[in-house]
Amino acid sequence: AAVLKNLQRAEGTLVLETAVGVGNTAKLGEIISTGKQTTFLGEELGFTAKEMGQLQKAGKLEQAIDSTCESWLAKSSSEAYITAKNGGKHARLIELNEGKSVKEIQKSIKSYEKLIELHKDKIANPSKYCPGWDAMDPRRQNALINKRWPAEIQCFTEEKDILQTILEQLIES
């Protein structure tokens, strides 16, 4: 119980350290919300409160979380293709892209990259994409930030990786 309390205190401190020096209450609320999201992602990726605090002080927390997330997603790329090739999730994507040119597949890959970046920005700046974000039920906000948009990023990443594998096979043949 004491460890949990200390972890919560460290999380709160991390969020407040980010907000120091901000006079505008709306901006302060946005900083606190972003800090909580960053802390959540850091914990999900296995960072300790101490590590996050050190990275935050060095100004490298978001960069570390982004690179860890990208590394984790990259590991699953061949798995996504194998699953799809064996008739599992995204199998239809392989069927739809058989016979397409290198240029068409490259264009599709770029489209997925844009979708991934868009969804990352939705997580970082939800009020930019959801009118009435501040009035929205906090449970709905949490579901979008921590479940729906990350799940969509995962799906788009898997599909992009499948197309990347198809492209590599086309180029090799």
Secondary structure in CASP SS format (residue, H / E / C, confidence):
PFRMAT SS
TARGET T0000
AUTHOR 0000-0000-0000
METHOD secondary structure of the structure
MODEL  1
A C 1.00
A H 1.00
V H 1.00
L H 1.00
K H 1.00
N H 1.00
L H 1.00
Q H 1.00
R H 1.00
A H 1.00
E H 1.00
G H 1.00
T H 1.00
L H 1.00
V H 1.00
L H 1.00
E H 1.00
T H 1.00
A H 1.00
V C 1.00
G C 1.00
V C 1.00
G C 1.00
N C 1.00
T H 1.00
A H 1.00
K H 1.00
L H 1.00
G H 1.00
E H 1.00
I H 1.00
I H 1.00
S H 1.00
T H 1.00
G H 1.00
K H 1.00
Q H 1.00
T H 1.00
T H 1.00
F H 1.00
L H 1.00
G H 1.00
E H 1.00
E H 1.00
L C 1.00
G C 1.00
F C 1.00
T C 1.00
A H 1.00
K H 1.00
E H 1.00
M H 1.00
G H 1.00
Q H 1.00
L H 1.00
Q H 1.00
K H 1.00
A C 1.00
G C 1.00
K C 1.00
L H 1.00
E H 1.00
Q H 1.00
A H 1.00
I H 1.00
D H 1.00
S H 1.00
T H 1.00
C H 1.00
E H 1.00
S H 1.00
W H 1.00
L H 1.00
A H 1.00
K H 1.00
S C 1.00
S H 1.00
S H 1.00
E H 1.00
A H 1.00
Y H 1.00
I H 1.00
T H 1.00
A H 1.00
K H 1.00
N C 1.00
G C 1.00
G C 1.00
K C 1.00
H C 1.00
A H 1.00
R H 1.00
L H 1.00
I H 1.00
E H 1.00
L H 1.00
N H 1.00
E C 1.00
G C 1.00
K C 1.00
S C 1.00
V H 1.00
K H 1.00
E H 1.00
I H 1.00
Q H 1.00
K H 1.00
S H 1.00
I H 1.00
K H 1.00
S H 1.00
Y H 1.00
E H 1.00
K H 1.00
L H 1.00
I H 1.00
E H 1.00
L H 1.00
H H 1.00
K H 1.00
D H 1.00
K H 1.00
I H 1.00
A H 1.00
N C 1.00
P H 1.00
S H 1.00
K H 1.00
Y H 1.00
C C 1.00
P C 1.00
G C 1.00
W H 1.00
D H 1.00
A H 1.00
M C 1.00
D C 1.00
P H 1.00
R H 1.00
R H 1.00
Q H 1.00
N H 1.00
A H 1.00
L H 1.00
I H 1.00
N H 1.00
K H 1.00
R H 1.00
W H 1.00
P H 1.00
A H 1.00
E H 1.00
I H 1.00
Q H 1.00
C H 1.00
F H 1.00
T H 1.00
E H 1.00
E H 1.00
K H 1.00
D H 1.00
I H 1.00
L H 1.00
Q H 1.00
T H 1.00
I H 1.00
L H 1.00
E H 1.00
Q H 1.00
L H 1.00
I H 1.00
E H 1.00
S C 1.00
END
